[in-house]
Amino acid sequence: MSGGMLNLYILFRAESIPQPSPQVLLYAIGGAICFVLYHLFNGRAYRTGDLSIAYPLSQTAMLYVPIWGAFILNESLTPVGVAGILLVLCGAYVVQLPSLGSADILRPFRNLSNHSVQFALAAGFIYSIGAILDKMGVMAYSPLYFTHLMVCFMFLIMTGNLLRPSYRGKIFEEWRKSRWLILLSGPVMMCSFLAFRYGLQMAPVSYAVPVRQVSLLIAVIIGVVFLRETCGRIRFTASALILAGVFLIRLG
């Protein structure tokens, strides 16, 4: 859906599409593979786990991105920025706790054997690699056209996956049950893709990825208020830590 909208937008633009280099194509293909895996792992995590736990854990890319940014892109962080990233990580940890008591403080480590937690953490790791490829792509090519390339590759990969016999009939069944959600998610995803990649072009990836975690607050609100998930007070506290971290990152 988002790819179709992006195709229409580019089709009616007056300017011609610049020729991508082989290097840009590799970045786009690599990023597409990473983000397809990210969505697949997230889907597995959501299937058996709470949204307000699985989604924050899937965003732990911010733990790895500063490391990749420093070693691959030679990015540097200010002390204030590092403090912000640590606050975001702290929030991602606290969001899993049923209480702040000493008995529950190690619960996330005990949860490592849970398949939902494992898939969510794997999603965060693979996303961090995709974010670095994203950054390299938008520095070498237009963010708009790089996003278009990557979305097209994601579409091809996902189409190949859905053509497997095990998915036969499930696509039309899902369309019949969730067509309005699918239609609404297209514009939202397209705006998210484009806004993030324009941000990547202007800011170090070590800051851009943690700042994006404002979405965690929305996930917690949806999980607690609309899906009636438990531990709302703890999860809102964790969200406050994340937002405070984002504020420090912005200052840094």
VEXDREN-2710 file (C-alpha; in Angstrom, 1 decimal):
% VEXDREN-2710
k/r/px/py/pz
1/MET/0.0/0.0/0.0
2/SER/2.7/2.5/1.0
3/GLY/4.8/1.4/-2.0
4/GLY/1.9/2.0/-4.3
5/MET/1.4/5.5/-2.9
6/LEU/5.1/6.3/-3.3
7/ASN/5.0/5.1/-6.9
8/LEU/2.1/7.5/-7.7
9/TYR/3.8/10.4/-6.0
10/ILE/7.1/9.9/-7.8
11/LEU/5.3/9.3/-11.1
12/PHE/3.7/12.8/-11.0
13/ARG/6.8/14.7/-10.0
14/ALA/8.3/16.9/-12.7
15/GLU/11.9/15.9/-12.1
16/SER/13.5/12.8/-13.5
17/ILE/14.7/10.0/-11.2
18/PRO/18.5/10.2/-10.8
19/GLN/20.5/7.1/-11.7
20/PRO/21.4/5.1/-8.6
21/SER/25.0/3.8/-8.3
22/PRO/25.7/0.1/-7.7
23/GLN/26.7/1.0/-4.2
24/VAL/23.3/2.7/-3.5
25/LEU/21.5/-0.4/-4.9
26/LEU/23.4/-2.6/-2.5
27/TYR/22.5/-0.3/0.4
28/ALA/18.8/-0.4/-0.7
29/ILE/18.8/-4.2/-1.1
30/GLY/20.5/-4.8/2.2
31/GLY/18.2/-2.4/4.0
32/ALA/15.2/-4.0/2.5
33/ILE/16.3/-7.5/3.7
34/CYS/16.9/-6.1/7.2
35/PHE/13.5/-4.4/7.4
36/VAL/11.6/-7.3/6.1
37/LEU/13.2/-9.5/8.7
38/TYR/12.4/-6.8/11.3
39/HIS/8.7/-6.9/10.5
40/LEU/8.6/-10.7/10.4
41/PHE/10.3/-11.0/13.8
42/ASN/8.0/-8.3/15.2
43/GLY/5.0/-10.3/13.9
44/ARG/6.2/-13.4/15.7
45/ALA/6.8/-11.4/18.9
46/TYR/3.3/-9.8/18.8
47/ARG/1.6/-13.2/18.2
48/THR/2.3/-14.5/21.7
49/GLY/3.5/-11.4/23.7
50/ASP/2.0/-8.1/25.0
51/LEU/2.3/-5.2/22.6
52/SER/3.6/-2.9/25.4
53/ILE/6.5/-5.3/26.1
54/ALA/7.2/-6.7/22.6
55/TYR/7.3/-3.4/20.8
56/PRO/9.7/-1.6/23.2
57/LEU/12.1/-4.6/23.1
58/SER/12.0/-4.6/19.3
59/GLN/13.3/-1.0/19.5
60/THR/16.5/-2.0/21.3
61/ALA/18.3/-1.1/18.0
62/MET/19.4/2.1/19.8
63/LEU/21.8/-0.1/21.9
64/TYR/23.7/-1.2/18.8
65/VAL/23.3/1.8/16.5
66/PRO/25.8/4.1/18.4
67/ILE/28.4/1.3/18.3
68/TRP/27.9/0.8/14.5
69/GLY/27.8/4.6/14.0
70/ALA/31.1/5.1/15.9
71/PHE/33.0/2.2/14.2
72/ILE/31.5/2.3/10.7
73/LEU/30.6/6.0/10.2
74/ASN/33.0/7.6/12.6
75/GLU/30.2/9.4/14.5
76/SER/30.9/10.9/17.9
77/LEU/28.5/11.4/20.8
78/THR/28.4/14.2/23.4
79/PRO/28.1/13.3/27.2
80/VAL/24.6/14.7/27.2
81/GLY/23.7/12.5/24.1
82/VAL/25.2/9.4/25.8
83/ALA/23.1/10.2/28.9
84/GLY/20.0/10.4/26.7
85/ILE/20.7/7.1/25.1
86/LEU/21.2/5.4/28.5
87/LEU/17.8/6.8/29.7
88/VAL/16.1/5.4/26.6
89/LEU/17.7/2.0/27.3
90/CYS/16.6/2.2/30.9
91/GLY/13.1/2.9/29.8
92/ALA/13.1/-0.1/27.5
93/TYR/14.3/-2.2/30.4
94/VAL/11.8/-0.9/33.0
95/VAL/8.8/-1.4/30.6
96/GLN/9.1/-5.2/31.1
97/LEU/8.8/-5.0/34.9
98/PRO/5.5/-5.9/36.7
99/SER/6.8/-3.7/39.6
100/LEU/9.8/-1.8/40.7
101/GLY/10.4/-4.2/43.7
102/SER/13.7/-6.1/44.1
103/ALA/12.0/-9.4/43.3
104/ASP/11.0/-8.2/39.8
105/ILE/14.1/-6.2/38.9
106/LEU/15.7/-9.1/37.1
107/ARG/12.5/-10.3/35.4
108/PRO/13.7/-9.2/31.9
109/PHE/16.7/-11.5/32.1
110/ARG/14.5/-14.4/33.2
111/ASN/12.2/-13.6/30.2
112/LEU/15.1/-14.4/27.8
113/SER/13.8/-17.9/27.3
114/ASN/10.4/-16.5/26.2
115/HIS/10.0/-16.8/22.4
116/SER/8.2/-13.5/22.1
117/VAL/11.1/-11.7/23.9
118/GLN/13.6/-13.5/21.7
119/PHE/11.9/-12.5/18.5
120/ALA/11.5/-8.9/19.7
121/LEU/15.2/-8.6/20.6
122/ALA/16.2/-10.2/17.3
123/ALA/14.0/-7.6/15.5
124/GLY/15.9/-4.8/17.4
125/PHE/19.3/-6.2/16.4
126/ILE/18.5/-6.6/12.7
127/TYR/16.9/-3.1/12.6
128/SER/20.2/-1.6/13.8
129/ILE/22.0/-3.0/10.8
130/GLY/19.3/-1.7/8.5
131/ALA/19.5/1.7/10.1
132/ILE/23.2/1.9/9.3
133/LEU/22.6/0.9/5.6
134/ASP/19.8/3.5/5.6
135/LYS/22.2/6.2/6.7
136/MET/24.8/5.3/4.1
137/GLY/22.1/5.2/1.4
138/VAL/20.6/8.6/2.1
139/MET/24.1/10.2/2.3
140/ALA/24.8/8.9/-1.2
141/TYR/21.4/9.4/-2.8
142/SER/18.2/11.4/-2.4
143/PRO/16.2/10.2/0.7
144/LEU/13.0/10.2/-1.4
145/TYR/14.3/8.0/-4.1
146/PHE/16.3/5.8/-1.8
147/THR/13.1/5.2/0.2
148/HIS/11.4/4.4/-3.1
149/LEU/14.1/1.9/-4.1
150/MET/14.1/0.2/-0.7
151/VAL/10.3/-0.1/-0.5
152/CYS/10.3/-1.7/-4.0
153/PHE/12.9/-4.2/-2.9
154/MET/10.9/-4.9/0.3
155/PHE/7.8/-5.5/-1.8
156/LEU/9.6/-8.0/-4.1
157/ILE/11.0/-9.9/-1.1
158/MET/7.7/-10.0/0.8
159/THR/5.9/-11.1/-2.4
160/GLY/8.3/-14.0/-2.8
161/ASN/7.7/-15.0/0.8
162/LEU/3.9/-14.8/0.5
163/LEU/3.9/-17.0/-2.6
164/ARG/4.9/-19.9/-0.5
165/PRO/2.2/-22.7/-0.4
166/SER/1.8/-22.3/3.4
167/TYR/0.4/-18.8/2.8
168/ARG/-2.1/-19.8/0.2
169/GLY/-5.5/-18.2/0.8
170/LYS/-4.3/-16.3/3.9
171/ILE/-3.8/-13.0/2.0
172/PHE/-7.4/-12.7/0.9
173/GLU/-8.6/-13.9/4.3
174/GLU/-6.6/-11.1/6.0
175/TRP/-7.8/-8.5/3.5
176/ARG/-11.4/-9.6/4.2
177/LYS/-11.0/-9.2/7.9
178/SER/-8.7/-6.2/8.1
179/ARG/-9.0/-4.2/4.9
180/TRP/-9.6/-0.8/6.6
181/LEU/-6.5/-1.3/8.9
182/ILE/-4.5/-2.2/5.8
183/LEU/-5.7/0.8/3.9
184/LEU/-5.0/3.2/6.8
185/SER/-1.6/1.8/7.5
186/GLY/-0.3/2.5/4.0
187/PRO/-0.2/6.4/4.3
188/VAL/1.1/6.1/7.9
189/MET/3.9/3.8/6.9
190/MET/4.9/6.0/3.9
191/CYS/5.0/9.2/6.0
192/SER/7.1/7.3/8.7
193/PHE/9.5/6.0/6.1
194/LEU/10.1/9.3/4.4
195/ALA/10.3/11.5/7.6
196/PHE/12.8/9.1/9.2
197/ARG/15.1/9.1/6.2
198/TYR/15.1/12.8/5.7
199/GLY/16.0/13.0/9.5
200/LEU/18.8/10.5/8.9
201/GLN/20.3/12.8/6.2
202/MET/20.4/15.7/8.7
203/ALA/21.4/14.0/11.9
204/PRO/23.9/11.3/13.1
205/VAL/22.2/7.9/13.0
206/SER/23.3/7.4/16.7
207/TYR/20.8/10.2/17.6
208/ALA/18.1/9.7/15.0
209/VAL/17.3/6.1/16.0
210/PRO/16.8/6.8/19.7
211/VAL/14.8/9.9/19.0
212/ARG/12.4/7.8/17.0
213/GLN/11.5/5.9/20.1
214/VAL/8.9/8.5/21.0
215/SER/6.6/5.9/19.3
216/LEU/7.1/3.8/22.4
217/LEU/4.8/6.1/24.3
218/ILE/2.0/5.5/21.7
219/ALA/2.5/1.8/21.9
220/VAL/2.2/1.8/25.7
221/ILE/-0.9/3.9/25.6
222/ILE/-2.5/1.6/23.0
223/GLY/-1.5/-1.5/24.9
224/VAL/-2.7/-0.3/28.3
225/VAL/-5.7/1.9/27.5
226/PHE/-7.2/0.1/24.5
227/LEU/-5.9/-3.5/24.8
228/ARG/-6.3/-3.6/28.6
229/GLU/-2.8/-4.8/29.2
230/THR/-1.5/-4.8/32.8
231/CYS/1.2/-2.8/34.6
232/GLY/0.1/0.5/33.2
233/ARG/1.8/2.6/35.8
234/ILE/5.2/1.0/35.3
235/ARG/5.0/1.2/31.6
236/PHE/4.0/4.9/31.7
237/THR/7.0/5.5/34.0
238/ALA/9.2/3.7/31.4
239/SER/7.8/5.9/28.7
240/ALA/8.6/9.0/30.7
241/LEU/12.2/7.8/31.0
242/ILE/12.4/7.3/27.2
243/LEU/10.9/10.8/26.5
244/ALA/13.4/12.3/28.9
245/GLY/16.2/10.5/27.1
246/VAL/15.0/11.8/23.8
247/PHE/15.0/15.3/25.2
248/LEU/18.6/14.9/26.3
249/ILE/19.6/13.5/22.9
250/ARG/18.0/16.6/21.3
251/LEU/20.1/18.9/23.6
252/GLY/23.2/16.8/22.8
END
